[in-house]
Amino acid sequence: MTLIKSISGIRGIIYDDDSEGLSTIEITNCVKQFIMWINKKNPINNKIVALGRDGRVSGAQICELIKSILTSHGLNVLDLDLTTTPSVQLAIISENCVAGIMVSASHNPISWNGLKFLNKSGEFLSKKNALEVFNMEIDAQPTSINQGDVVKIDYKEKHIQSVLDLIDVDVQRIRSKGFRVVVDGINSSGGVYVPYLLKKIGVEVIEINCDANGQFAHNPEPLPDNLSQLASTVTDNQADFGIAVDPDVDRLVLVCEDGSFFGEENTIVVIAKYILQNYPGNSIVSNLSTTRAVQDIAQEYNAQHFESPVGESNVVDLMKQKKSIIGGEGSGGIIFAPSHHGRDALVGIALFLSYVSSVNYSVKQIKSLLPSYYMIKHKFVLQRDTHFEFSDFVNFKIKFCQNNKLNYTLIDGIKIYYQCGSWSHIRMSNTEPLIRLIVESKSEERALEIKSLLIKEINILST
């Protein structure tokens, strides 16, 4: 599968002959559908659409195509050029845009790119709205005879200043600590934005892979297997910790001072601890695939914890319903409501530094004081010649739960809560042609046991 449409937008492989995947035709059609949806939702004149891209090599050319389509339909473009997804989200709000498009395939391999569609609140489209976009009938001719304008803007300073203005970001205390931090910018937008933020607050920065040329130095997903250079650079330079972000800077992963990994699941845990201790009795939202440690932290500070389906828009919707101050995902995504309702690694970095500067512990010591679980994340790739009905698997597991008196939820695939305190979440991916299987337990042995059984059952039901 070389093209995927979902609530996350559209992603696909860029082919040299432009014949399939994320082709010019697909981009053109999807942008036209989005324009029609924008016009339907916003019947006003002089509409502005924010547009940005991450560092991928194909991004600049795709943005030129999108600008030509938007302006030919009478829409004005606020062109952020090389930027981050949260920057586009914030720009939509602050610059009175009606929508936004971020050109990025996030953590997908370098051969991919994508379009992330954002509404006038600077948020990802809901499932309902995404379906409306992709079901739009494309008009043969533009709906406007007036050509739109393009205005370029460097939003970096505005974004960073909005982070530093947050009440819970203690700039003076951070400055006083004299931190030394290594940044792996994956040769994308993070290589520009993250060092800029850190230097603004007096952090000594050691940069690796911070040339935003789109030549990713490693697989762009910020997982331990891909961050060996970051880990070794932290220890070689006796840094306080290391920072890794994905290409569009909405995920934050940390490395401890000894080169060990803080754990992507622990990003939301430690920042939740910092925020909820300042706002006891508030609430937090995490998705179904996020560590139970978030719930433990919530209980520690008398806060409510709610679970949403996977996907930023789902977390945000529930946060707004419950008026939660913070939310996020175990992949390193932090959503802090006082800033904006979107995952933002820059906000996460500033809040993490504020917490670290308030305690007399190293980053590794901080990790040791967090609730500890053993988590397995497994991708089950579906081969083209394999027939597998996910609904059959879900029905099979429902009967299993009923027979064993186990609680479960079906709001996104199926999540099973075992009597021992372990849980498993099995769902179809929104962004890749595969099944995502996550298991968490207090012990590695039990987690492996549950994983083995689930894989066996999936194989039995595959033909």
Secondary structure, 3 states (H helix, E strand, C coil): CCEEEECCEEEEEECCCCCCECCHHHHHHHHHHHHHHHHHHCCCCCCEEEEEECCCCCHHHHHHHHHHHHHHCCCEEEEEEECCHHHHHHHHHHCCCCEEEEECCCCCCCCEEEEEEECCCCCECCHHHHHHHHCCCCCCCCCCCCCCCEEECCCHHHHHHHHHCCCCCCHHHHHHHCCEEEEECCCCCHHHHHHHHHHHCCCEEEEECCCCCCCCCCCCCCCHHHCHHHHHHHHHCCCCEEEEECCCCCCEEEECCCCCECCHHHHHHHHHHHHHHHCCCCEEEEECCCCCHHHHHHHHCCCEEEEECCCHHHHHHHHHHHCCCEEEECCCEEEECCCCCCCCHHHHHHHHHHHHCCCCCCHHHHHHCCCCCEEEEEEEECCCCCCCCHHHHHHHHHHHHHHHCCEEECCCCEEEECCCCCEEEEEECCCCCEEEEEEEECCHHHHHHHHHHHHHHHHHHCC
